[in-house]
Every structure is written in structure tokens, then in C-alpha cells.
Amino acid sequence: MNQGKKYRDAAKKVEPAKVYGLLEAVGLLKEMAYAKFDETVELSMKTGLDPKKSDQNLRGTVLLPHGTGKKVRVLVFAKGEKEAEAREAGADFVGSDELIKKVSEGWVDFDVAVATPDIMSQVGRLGKILGVRGLMPNPKTGTVTFDVAKAVRESKSGKIEYRLDKQGNLHLPVGKKSFPPEKLGENARQVMAEVLRAKPASAKGTFIKSITLSSTMSPGIRIALTELSSAGK
């Protein structure tokens, strides 16, 4: 009940009919903070895409300049010298047969999975476990690669994956509420710029219909669409 009151008090600070500049919205989020933990800040975009059409099912990655603020646990499926390369790059879990068996039994205590192409025929059998959690390695996101060191470093330093949900929306973390406003702003602009670059050629009508910034415990704040033009430069 108390938490509900805090949320309502925070929501009163947001003008429902107003669209905010990005940094203005970041400042408002910080002003509304009441949670006792460091909340994740999320940028959401409603698109005009139809995710049921394969040529409009937007998916990709973006490397946040200031990271996510979260410690990322990276697992690498690899053998031989690639296994050693992954460990040297800082992977948290590395292996092949034993690791595949462990995951097949339901263990998923990691945030990103990377695999070398030569082992994907085995990793592919883990689809029912990894796929539903968004953890299946994929060439499109750079997580099926022989350059495992690069994949590990990027994942650790703030590379995040995005994909449309069933309603045609995108939701991406852009940092923690404790981040300085300019860092949250730069991360959010990088996300917007990357999504604009990834616009499918088959997209018709308005590509981005609305943008909202929120944190784990806050109401959403609508962002002015004019921020897209400055992000894309």
C-alpha cells in the first residue's frame, strides 16, 4: 500500500499530455526515485512495424557507450584454443560437452551465451531451454563466431540485444538510475541511432510512433520524437 502511494506521488510529477526532451526526462526520472535499489532505466519505442512479417521482424544489437551498469555473466561454448581464448577474454563459463550437458539439465545462471560455429550443431539442441529465455547464440547478434574474445569483451562492456515484441515494440535498458544524466542520455541516443539505422527497407508509414523512458519502479515519460533526428546525426 505504501509502495503504491509512492508510485502515485511519483506519477504526479509527470504531465500526461506533455512530451519531454531526453535530458529533461532523465532529470525527472531521478527526481521521482524512491526505490531502495539502483533501478534500471529503460527506453521503449512503439514502431509501425508488423512483427508477423519476416522482413519487418527487427532484431539486432547496440553497444552502449557507458554500459548497462550490470555485471554480465558470459558463457562460451567452445573447444581447444578457442576455449583458452574465451577464458583469457574474461568469460565466466567456458566449455563444450560438459557445459552443454549442464545447460540441458536446466542450468541457466548466465546472461549471454556465445558459441563457435563448429559446435552449434550440439548447442542447437538446447533450443527449448535457451530459446525461450533469449539466450540462444545467433550469428545476427555476433554470438555465433570464431572471434570469441571480441564477443566476450563486447558483452561485458555493454552490448545489448534488441528485438520486436509481438505488439511491435522495442524495450532496451540504457543504464542505471545512478548514472550521471549525460551518460544515460548518450546511451539512449546510441540506442535510437542504432534502431534508426536498422529500419527495414520494407517499413511503411511511420517507423517510430512513440518513445518512452521509464525505470523499474517509475511511470513512463513520453519523449519528443524530435530527439530521433538529433540521435541519428
N, C-alpha and C positions, 0 to 999 in steps of 0.2 A: 504494500500500500504506500509506504514511504517512498519507495523507488518510483512508483507511478506518479507521485506528486512532484518529485524531482524532474522526471521526464516532462511533465506538463509545464513546469516552471521554465524549463529549457526551451520547450516548444514555443512559449510566448515570445521569446526573443526573435523568432523568425517571422517575418512578414509574409503571409501566404501568397499574396499576389505579386510579390517582388522577385525580380531576378537579380542576382548578386554578381559582382566581379569576383574572380577567383580568389585573390588575396583577401578581399573583404569577407568572403565565405569562410576562408581558413581562420581568420581572426574571430569570426562569430562562433565557429566550432570550438575554439579554445576557450572562449568566454562562457560557453554553455557546459563545459566539462564539469561533471560531478562524480564520475565513477572513480573508484579507488585503485584502478589498474590503468595501465597505459593503453588506451583504446586504439584499435586500427582505424585508419581513415580510408574510406572507400570512395572511388569515383564511379558513378553509374551512368551509362548512356543508353537511351532508348533510340533504337535505329529504325529505319524504314525497311529493313531487310526482311526477307521471308526465310527463316532457317530451314524450312521444309525443302527449299530448292538448293540442290547441291552446289550450284555456282554462287550462292549467296550465304553459305554457311561459314561466316567469318571466323577465322581462327589464326592465332599467331603468338608471337612473344614480344615483349618490350623489356629493355634493360633500364631499370630506374637509376638515374644518376646518383641518387643518395640511398639506394637500397630500400628494403621494406621495414627495417628495424627489427626483423625477426631472424632468429638463428635458424638457418635452413639445413636440414639433415639430408645429405645426398647419398643415395645408394647407386653403385655402379655394378652392372652385370658384365664381367669381362674375364678374360683368361690371359695367362702368361705376362708378357711385357706390358700389356695394356692394364693389367691388374696393378702392377707396380706403379705405372704412370698415374693411375687414378688415386692411389694412396698418397703419392707424393704431392698431388694437387690439392689434397685435403678432404677427399671423400670420407664419409663417416662409416660406410659399409661397402665392402668390395668382395666379389667372389663370383662363382658360377654355379655349379651343380648344387652345392650345399645351400647356397643362398636362395636359389630357385626353389628348392625343396622347402626351406623355411617359410618363404612367402606363400607357397602353395598350401601350407598348413594354416594360413591366416594371419601371419605376422606382417604388419604394415606400419611399423614405427619409423617412418621416414617421410620426407616432404617432396622429394624429387627422385625419380628413377632414370638412370642413363644406361644404355646398353650399346655394345659394339654390334655392328650388323651381322657378324658371323655367329652370334649367339641368340639372335632374335627368334629363330625357329623354336627354341626352347622357351624363351621369355613369352612368346605369343600365347603359349598355353595358359598363362596366368591372367588372361583377359577378364575372366569372371571376378577376379579379386582386384586387379589393378585398374581395369577399365572403368568400373563403376565409381572408383574413387578419383578418377582423373590422373592416375599415376602411370599409365602405360607409356613407355618410351615411344616417341614418334619422330620420324625424320623431319616433319614440317616444323617442329619446335626445337630442332637441334639436339634432341636427346637420344637419337639413334645415330651414332657417329664413331669413327675411329679416333677422333680428336677428343678423347675423354677428358684430358686435362683442361681444355678450353671449356667444355660443357660443365665441369665441376666448378671452375672459377666463376663462370657467369652465373650459375645458380646460387652460389654463395654470396655473390656481390649484388644481387638484386634483380636477376632476370625472372620475370613472371610470365605466365601463360594466360591468354585470354581466349574466350570463345563465346559465341552467342548462346543464350539460354533459349528455351522453347518459345518464349514471347518476343524474341529478337532484341533482347537487352544484353549489355555488357556490364560486368561488375569487376573492378580491379582495385586491389589495395595500392595506396600511394604513400604509405608510411605510417608512422605512429603519431598520436596527438602531441607527444613530447617533442617532435621535430620542430625546428625553427620554421616560421611561416614561409620563408623564401625557399626552403628545401622541399616542403610539401607542395608549394606552387610549382617548382621546377619539375618534380616528379609527375605531378598532374598534367603539366603541359607536355611532357615527354609522352605520356600515355595518349593524350589527344592527338598529338602529331603522328604517332605511330598508327593509330586507328585510321586517321585520315589517309595516310599513305597506303593502307591496306584495303581501301574501299574497293569492292568488287566492280569490275567493268560492267557487269550486268545490273548494277544497282539502279533502280528507277526512282524518281521523285526525291524527296528529302532524305538524305543519308542519316544525319543525326538530328533527331526530333527534340530531344531534351537532354540536359546534363544535370546530375545531382551529386552533391558532396555530402557525405554523412560520416559519422563514426559509429562504433559498436553500439553505443547507448544513446545516440542523438537522433533527432528527427532529420530528415533530408533538407538540404538547402539548394534551391534551384540556381544553377549557374547560367550566366548570359551566354547565348550561343556565339556572340561576337568573340568570345575567348578562343574559339576554334581557329579563327583567322590568324590571330597572333601566335597561337601554338604551332600552326603549320609553316611558319616562316623560318 
